[in-house]
Amino acid sequence: MLPPLRPWSRDADTRCAFGDVTSFWTAHDAVSFLVDLGVYRPTLHALLTRDEKERERRFRPAVSQRRFVVSRCVLKRVLAEILSEERVADIVLARNADGRIRVDGRPDVYMSLSYSGRSIAITVGKRKLGSDLEGVRPVRDAKIAASPAYRSYPPPRGAGHTQQVIHVWTLLESCAKLFDANPYPLLDRRTPFPGAEFVSYCVDRRAIFSLASEPGRLDDVLVWLDPENTDHGWRTR
């Protein structure tokens, strides 16, 4: 059976300001932040390194550039809270040989990023994980729907075809990120997720977010970053 889709929506109980990050981190093994591209400000470029600014310039179109800036700056801002750094600019992000983002000097902190339209999902965890966010929309799904992986998981009662396709794909993507693999070969397996456990959320009835981790209980939480608090947060760090 696929993991059930937990209903989730933006409300006061799922809201997070930068000042709340530490309490969420203390209470959970993994914290996933949903961020809207509307938090973008040109002033955020000051928090990027020279290499990050060069990488941003290579993205096309402009929305991809803004997603890169927002994801890196919000991640650094979150990490500054978790690691008790006074300055966001002191957080140095790098990439392993497998492309996984890491924090210099902190191999015990794990991260995963995902994008869908104007939404960004940033997950920070205390053990290795992978995540994926996808909007529920019609896609060219023939390859997915015909795959052994998809056929192994009949849709739950009441679930539509499109939702099921997107759900299965988020599981494949998050699993691939967990194991630093390509998601497409997983389509050909009848049991594509050995050694992985999942939690999935139906976000505001418009998107699906899945989080993959290695076996063992994972206490996770999904929150949204309140844009009304971001400007104040950037000014104070």
N, C-alpha and C positions, 0 to 999 in steps of 0.2 A: 504494500500500500504506500502511496505517496504520503509525505507528511501533511497533516491537515493545514489548511490555510487559516492562520489566525487573523481574525478581523482587526484592523488597526486604522485609526484616523487621527488627524491632528486635532488635539484639544488640550485643555489645561493640564491634564494628567500626563500627556506625552511630550509636553513642551520642555525645552532645555535652553538655558542661557549659558554663556561661557562660565559663569560663576557656579553653575550646577555640575560641571563636568567631574570634578573630583569626587563628589558624593556618588554619582553613578558609577564611576570607575571603582571605587572602594567596595560597592555592593555587588558588582557583577564581574563575571569572567570576560565578557565582551560587551561593548557598547557600540551600537550603530547609530549614526547621525544622518538624518535626511536633511539636505540643504538645498534651497532653491537658488537658481542662478541669479535671482534678484539681489542677493547680498553682494554681488560684484561691485567693486569701487576701483577706479584707476589707481588710487593710493595704495592698493594692496601690492602693487608691483614692488614697492619698497621692501617687502618681506621676502622677495625671491632672490636667490643667488644669481650670479652671472650666468652660470650654466642653465639654470631654470628659465631665465629670461630668454636665452638663446633657443632653448627647446620650445618655449611658448611661441616664438616667432615662426617656427616651422609648422605649426598647426594651421589647418584650413578646414572649414571657414572660421569666421570670427567667433562663433558660438563655441567652437572647440577650444579656441584660445582662452576664452573666459572660463570655461569649465576647468581647464588646467590651472589657471590662476586661483580660482575659488577653492578647488579641491586641495591644492598644496597649502594655501594660506590657512584654510580652516583646519586642516590636519595639523599644521604647525601650532596653531592657536590651541587646539585641544591638547596636543602633546605638552605644550608649555604648562598647562594646568596640571596634567598628570605627573610630569617630571619636576614640577616646582621650579621652572625656569623663569627668571624675571623678564627676559626679552624673547619675543617670538623669533626674532632674527637669529637667536643663538641655537635654535633647533636646526640641525643639519640632517637632511634626508639624503639617502644614497640608494643605490640598487645593487642587489646581489647579481651574480652571474646569471641566475634564472629570471631576472627582471623583477623580483619581489622588492618592494620598498622596505627600507629599514631605517632605524635611527642610529646614527653613529654612537657606538658605545653602549647601546641598550638592546642586546639580542633577546631580552625577555619580553619585549613589546612587539606585537605583531599587528600588521595593518592590511586592509584590503579596500580597494576603491572600485566603484561602479558608477556608470552614467546611463541615464535614459531621458532624452529630451532635455528639459531644463532642470531636471532633478539629479542630484548627486547623492550617493550613499557612501559614507565613510565609516568603516568599522575598525575599531581598535580593540585588541584582545590580549589576554595573558597566555594564550597558546596559539599555535598555527591555525589559520582558518582561511576561508575563501568566501566571497559574497558576490551576489549579482542582483541587479535591479532592472526590471523590464516593464515597460508600459504594456497593458493589455490592449492589443490592437491587431487587426488582420495582418499577417505576414505570409511570405512565401514559405509555406510550412510542409511542402510535399516530402522533403527529405526527412524532416523530423517525424511527421505523422506515419511514414512508412518504415521507420526504423524499429529494430527489435526493442530498443530501450523504451520508446513510446508505447509500443503495443504491450509491453510487460505491465503497464500501469493503467488499468481501465479507469476512466474518469469517475469520480464520486457522483452520487446522485445529485442532480441539479447543476452540475458543472458543465459549461459549454465547451465546445471543441477548442475555440481560441484560447480560453483561459487555461485549459489543460495543456495545450502546446506551450504556452508561455511558462507555465509552472514547471513542466519537465525541462525546458531549456534553462531556466534559472538554476535548477538543480545540477544540470550538466556543467554550466559555466562555473558555479561556485565550487563544485567538486574538482574541476580542472584547475582552478586557482589554488585550491587547497593542496593539490599534489603537483603543482607546477607542470601541468600537462595541457595538451591540445584537447578541446572539448569534442571535436568531431569524431575521433575514433571511438569515443564512449557511446555514440549512437548505435554502433554495431553490436553492442553487448546487451544480452538479455538481463544481466545483472550489472549495470554500469557503475554502481556506487559501492563497491566493497570497501570496507574500512572507513566509511564516512557516515556521519550522522548529520541530520538537517533540522532546521526550523524554517518555516516559510510564513510570510505575512501577506495578506491582501491589503494593500495600502490605499485607503480612501476609495476602494472599489475600482481603482483605475490602474493599479500597478501591482506587481508581485516582487517581493524581496525575499531571497533565500540565502541562508547562511549555512555553510558546511564546516564541520570540525571533525577532528579525529575522535574515535570512540571515547565515551566518558561523559558524564553529566556536564552540560554547559549552561550556566546561568547567564542568559543574555537579556538585553533590553534594546528596544528600538525607540528612538526619540527624534524630535524635529528641532532644528535650530531656529529659534525665534529671530526673524530678521530685525525686529524692533530693538533688539539688544546688541546687534552685532557692531553698530557704529561705536557705541560706548566701549565695547570690548576691544575694538582695534585701537581706540585712543589710549586705553589704559595699559596696553602691552606693546 
